[in-house]
Amino acid sequence: MARLFDYENPVWRFMGRIADALFLTLLWVAGSIPVITIGASTTALYYVTLKMAKNQESYLWRTYWQAFRDNLRTSTGIWCIMLGTGMILGGGCALLLGNWGRLAAAMIWGLAVLIVIYLFVLTMVFPLAARLDAGTGRLLCMAFMTAVKNFSWVLLMSVGTLCMAAAAIFVFWPLLFLAAGAVAYLHSLILVYIIFPKYGWNN
């Protein structure tokens, strides 16, 4: 019976992670309210969840906002590039979907490949910004190369993110309160235990 109330009990640890995901999602939303700071907010989110994956987290509030301030400039630059690229790709889709000719069909397939590359880079670049001290251009290149070399894992991460978003929006809306924190934590487990060790990025 005593183990039921032991904080090392797997049930309590799971509930603790759920509470952390809720709190981090609220922090992420607060940091993302000015749309321009979504990049810094996402980098700070990953900074915390990467520590959580290694059981090295301390005060979530303090750690999050410190990482937010430290990465504001670089992550904002990355976000502006990714946002602009996403708008261009979205505009291209909107134009091509209205034209079903053979040339348009071929261009749609080409655009689909670019969208996949975009999603892969988007999935990797903010965790790398949270882990590595590098400039905007280098982080984007490293995100692309890391995604290519770890295609199956990054595909799993990207598809998982889309599935979580779809489930939260169309199936069970309360998931929205956990989505950002839960996705970042699950991604961080893959990064910390599978991808980052290949490159010595856990040290």
Residue pairs with C-beta under 8 A, 6 or more apart in sequence:
3 9
5 12
6 12
7 13
7 16
17 52
17 185
18 178
20 52
20 57
20 60
20 181
20 185
21 178
21 181
21 182
21 185
22 177
22 178
22 181
23 60
23 181
24 45
24 48
24 49
24 60
24 64
24 180
24 181
24 184
24 185
25 176
25 177
25 178
25 179
25 180
25 181
25 182
26 177
27 41
27 44
27 45
27 60
27 61
27 64
27 65
28 41
28 42
28 44
28 45
28 180
28 181
28 184
29 180
30 41
31 37
31 38
31 40
31 41
31 44
31 64
31 68
32 38
32 41
32 42
36 76
36 79
36 80
37 68
37 72
37 76
37 79
38 79
38 83
39 75
39 76
39 77
39 78
39 79
39 80
39 82
39 126
39 129
40 68
40 71
40 72
40 75
40 76
40 79
41 68
42 75
42 79
42 126
42 184
43 67
43 68
43 71
43 74
43 75
43 126
43 129
43 130
44 64
44 65
44 67
44 68
44 71
44 130
45 64
45 126
45 180
45 181
45 184
46 126
46 127
46 129
46 130
46 131
46 184
46 187
46 188
47 63
47 64
47 67
47 71
47 130
47 131
48 57
48 60
48 63
48 64
48 67
48 184
49 181
49 184
49 185
49 187
49 188
50 127
50 130
50 131
50 188
50 191
50 192
51 57
51 58
51 63
52 185
52 188
53 185
53 188
53 189
53 191
53 192
53 193
54 192
54 202
57 63
67 130
71 129
71 130
74 129
74 135
74 136
74 139
75 126
75 129
77 136
78 125
78 126
78 129
78 136
78 139
78 140
81 136
81 140
82 118
82 121
82 122
82 125
85 118
86 118
86 122
89 111
89 114
89 115
89 118
92 111
93 108
93 111
93 115
96 104
96 107
96 108
96 111
97 108
117 144
117 147
119 158
120 143
120 144
120 147
120 148
120 154
120 155
120 158
121 140
121 143
121 144
121 147
123 147
123 154
123 157
123 158
123 161
123 187
124 142
124 143
124 144
124 146
124 147
124 154
125 139
125 140
125 143
127 187
127 188
127 191
128 134
128 139
128 142
128 143
128 146
129 139
131 191
131 196
131 201
132 139
132 142
132 201
134 142
146 154
146 195
146 199
147 154
149 198
150 194
150 195
150 198
153 190
153 194
153 195
156 190
157 186
157 187
157 190
160 183
160 186
160 187
161 183
161 187
164 175
164 179
164 182
164 183
165 179
167 175
168 175
168 176
168 179
169 176
192 202
196 202
